[in-house]
Amino acid sequence: MSTPIEIETTILGGLPVIVKAQIAPAEPDVGIMYSYPEDVQIFWIGKKLREIPQSVYDRISEKGNKLLDEQLMESYNYDDDR
């Protein structure tokens, strides 16, 4: 069972966004030993949440995606420790 999570962060050098994702549990039976983020969606911050267009997703580097994953897991683990 996945756990929903939401964080506020920046992408592409300072663009403020909200990132929503599901944190999937570890699946040791198939070799996945740790929880991981899936179904990641990124939204503009404004009067109304709108998902960023594919062209913006395409500009996010692999390093940027890894950083978003780390931030999601850090937030998830922090919430889990309470």
TORTIRO-363076 format. One record per atom (N, C-alpha, C): residue in three letters; residue number from 0; atom name; y, z, x. Coordinates in steps of 0.1 Angstrom, whole numbers. Layout:
- ALA NUM CA Y Z X
...
% end
This chain:
- MET 0 N -12 0 8
- MET 0 CA 0 0 0
- MET 0 C 12 0 9
- SER 1 N 21 -10 7
- SER 1 CA 33 -11 14
- SER 1 C 44 -1 10
- THR 2 N 53 3 19
- THR 2 CA 64 11 16
- THR 2 C 77 4 17
- PRO 3 N 85 3 6
- PRO 3 CA 98 -4 8
- PRO 3 C 108 4 16
- ILE 4 N 116 -3 24
- ILE 4 CA 126 3 32
- ILE 4 C 139 -6 32
- GLU 5 N 150 0 35
- GLU 5 CA 163 -8 35
- GLU 5 C 172 -1 46
- ILE 6 N 178 -10 54
- ILE 6 CA 187 -5 64
- ILE 6 C 200 -14 64
- GLU 7 N 211 -8 69
- GLU 7 CA 223 -15 72
- GLU 7 C 224 -17 87
- THR 8 N 227 -29 91
- THR 8 CA 228 -32 105
- THR 8 C 237 -45 107
- THR 9 N 237 -50 119
- THR 9 CA 244 -62 122
- THR 9 C 235 -72 129
- ILE 10 N 238 -85 127
- ILE 10 CA 231 -96 133
- ILE 10 C 241 -106 139
- LEU 11 N 236 -114 148
- LEU 11 CA 244 -125 154
- LEU 11 C 257 -120 159
- GLY 12 N 257 -109 166
- GLY 12 CA 269 -104 173
- GLY 12 C 279 -96 165
- GLY 13 N 275 -91 153
- GLY 13 CA 283 -83 146
- GLY 13 C 285 -85 131
- LEU 14 N 277 -95 125
- LEU 14 CA 278 -98 111
- LEU 14 C 270 -86 104
- PRO 15 N 278 -79 95
- PRO 15 CA 271 -67 88
- PRO 15 C 262 -72 77
- VAL 16 N 250 -67 77
- VAL 16 CA 240 -71 67
- VAL 16 C 232 -59 62
- ILE 17 N 225 -61 51
- ILE 17 CA 215 -52 46
- ILE 17 C 201 -59 48
- VAL 18 N 192 -52 54
- VAL 18 CA 178 -57 56
- VAL 18 C 169 -49 48
- LYS 19 N 161 -56 39
- LYS 19 CA 151 -50 31
- LYS 19 C 137 -55 35
- ALA 20 N 128 -46 35
- ALA 20 CA 114 -50 40
- ALA 20 C 104 -41 34
- GLN 21 N 92 -44 36
- GLN 21 CA 80 -36 32
- GLN 21 C 74 -32 45
- ILE 22 N 70 -19 47
- ILE 22 CA 63 -15 58
- ILE 22 C 48 -14 54
- ALA 23 N 40 -23 61
- ALA 23 CA 26 -23 58
- ALA 23 C 19 -13 66
- PRO 24 N 8 -7 61
- PRO 24 CA 1 3 69
- PRO 24 C -8 -4 79
- ALA 25 N -12 4 89
- ALA 25 CA -21 -1 100
- ALA 25 C -34 -6 93
- GLU 26 N -40 -16 99
- GLU 26 CA -53 -21 94
- GLU 26 C -63 -22 106
- PRO 27 N -68 -10 110
- PRO 27 CA -77 -10 122
- PRO 27 C -89 -18 120
- ASP 28 N -94 -20 108
- ASP 28 CA -106 -28 106
- ASP 28 C -104 -43 110
- VAL 29 N -91 -48 111
- VAL 29 CA -88 -61 115
- VAL 29 C -80 -62 128
- GLY 30 N -79 -50 135
- GLY 30 CA -73 -49 148
- GLY 30 C -58 -46 148
- ILE 31 N -52 -43 136
- ILE 31 CA -38 -40 136
- ILE 31 C -37 -24 136
- MET 32 N -33 -19 147
- MET 32 CA -34 -4 149
- MET 32 C -22 4 145
- TYR 33 N -11 -3 142
- TYR 33 CA 1 4 138
- TYR 33 C 7 -3 125
- SER 34 N 15 5 118
- SER 34 CA 23 0 107
- SER 34 C 32 -11 112
- TYR 35 N 36 -20 103
- TYR 35 CA 45 -31 107
- TYR 35 C 53 -36 95
- PRO 36 N 65 -41 98
- PRO 36 CA 73 -47 87
- PRO 36 C 69 -60 83
- GLU 37 N 69 -63 70
- GLU 37 CA 66 -76 64
- GLU 37 C 76 -79 53
- ASP 38 N 76 -91 48
- ASP 38 CA 85 -95 37
- ASP 38 C 99 -91 40
- VAL 39 N 104 -94 52
- VAL 39 CA 118 -90 56
- VAL 39 C 128 -100 49
- GLN 40 N 138 -94 43
- GLN 40 CA 149 -102 37
- GLN 40 C 162 -96 42
- ILE 41 N 171 -105 44
- ILE 41 CA 184 -102 49
- ILE 41 C 195 -106 39
- PHE 42 N 204 -97 36
- PHE 42 CA 214 -99 26
- PHE 42 C 228 -97 32
- TRP 43 N 238 -105 27
- TRP 43 CA 252 -103 30
- TRP 43 C 256 -90 24
- ILE 44 N 265 -83 30
- ILE 44 CA 271 -71 24
- ILE 44 C 284 -76 17
- GLY 45 N 285 -73 4
- GLY 45 CA 297 -77 -3
- GLY 45 C 296 -71 -17
- LYS 46 N 305 -77 -26
- LYS 46 CA 305 -72 -40
- LYS 46 C 291 -73 -46
- LYS 47 N 284 -84 -43
- LYS 47 CA 271 -87 -48
- LYS 47 C 262 -91 -37
- LEU 48 N 250 -85 -36
- LEU 48 CA 240 -88 -26
- LEU 48 C 235 -103 -28
- ARG 49 N 237 -110 -17
- ARG 49 CA 231 -124 -17
- ARG 49 C 223 -126 -4
- GLU 50 N 211 -131 -6
- GLU 50 CA 203 -134 6
- GLU 50 C 210 -144 15
- ILE 51 N 209 -142 28
- ILE 51 CA 215 -152 37
- ILE 51 C 207 -165 36
- PRO 52 N 214 -176 39
- PRO 52 CA 207 -189 38
- PRO 52 C 198 -191 50
- GLN 53 N 188 -201 48
- GLN 53 CA 179 -204 58
- GLN 53 C 185 -207 72
- SER 54 N 197 -214 71
- SER 54 CA 203 -218 83
- SER 54 C 208 -206 92
- VAL 55 N 211 -195 85
- VAL 55 CA 214 -183 93
- VAL 55 C 202 -176 98
- TYR 56 N 191 -176 90
- TYR 56 CA 178 -171 95
- TYR 56 C 174 -179 108
- ASP 57 N 176 -192 108
- ASP 57 CA 172 -200 119
- ASP 57 C 180 -197 132
- ARG 58 N 192 -192 130
- ARG 58 CA 200 -188 142
- ARG 58 C 196 -175 148
- ILE 59 N 188 -167 141
- ILE 59 CA 184 -154 147
- ILE 59 C 173 -156 157
- SER 60 N 175 -152 169
- SER 60 CA 165 -154 180
- SER 60 C 153 -146 178
- GLU 61 N 143 -149 186
- GLU 61 CA 131 -141 186
- GLU 61 C 134 -126 190
- LYS 62 N 143 -125 200
- LYS 62 CA 147 -112 204
- LYS 62 C 154 -104 193
- GLY 63 N 163 -112 185
- GLY 63 CA 170 -106 174
- GLY 63 C 160 -101 163
- ASN 64 N 150 -109 160
- ASN 64 CA 140 -105 151
- ASN 64 C 132 -93 155
- LYS 65 N 129 -92 168
- LYS 65 CA 122 -80 173
- LYS 65 C 130 -68 172
- LEU 66 N 143 -69 174
- LEU 66 CA 153 -58 173
- LEU 66 C 153 -54 158
- LEU 67 N 154 -63 149
- LEU 67 CA 154 -59 135
- LEU 67 C 141 -52 131
- ASP 68 N 129 -57 136
- ASP 68 CA 117 -50 134
- ASP 68 C 117 -36 139
- GLU 69 N 122 -34 151
- GLU 69 CA 123 -21 158
- GLU 69 C 132 -11 149
- GLN 70 N 143 -17 145
- GLN 70 CA 152 -8 137
- GLN 70 C 146 -4 123
- LEU 71 N 139 -13 117
- LEU 71 CA 131 -10 105
- LEU 71 C 121 1 107
- MET 72 N 113 -1 118
- MET 72 CA 103 9 121
- MET 72 C 109 23 125
- GLU 73 N 120 22 132
- GLU 73 CA 127 35 136
- GLU 73 C 131 42 124
- SER 74 N 137 35 114
- SER 74 CA 142 41 102
- SER 74 C 130 46 94
- TYR 75 N 119 39 93
- TYR 75 CA 107 43 86
- TYR 75 C 101 55 92
- ASN 76 N 100 56 105
- ASN 76 CA 95 67 112
- ASN 76 C 104 80 110
- TYR 77 N 117 78 111
- TYR 77 CA 126 89 109
- TYR 77 C 125 95 95
- ASP 78 N 124 86 85
- ASP 78 CA 122 91 71
- ASP 78 C 109 98 69
- ASP 79 N 99 93 76
- ASP 79 CA 85 99 76
- ASP 79 C 85 113 82
- ASP 80 N 93 116 91
- ASP 80 CA 93 129 98
- ASP 80 C 99 140 90
- ARG 81 N 106 137 80
- ARG 81 CA 113 147 72
- ARG 81 C 103 155 64
% end
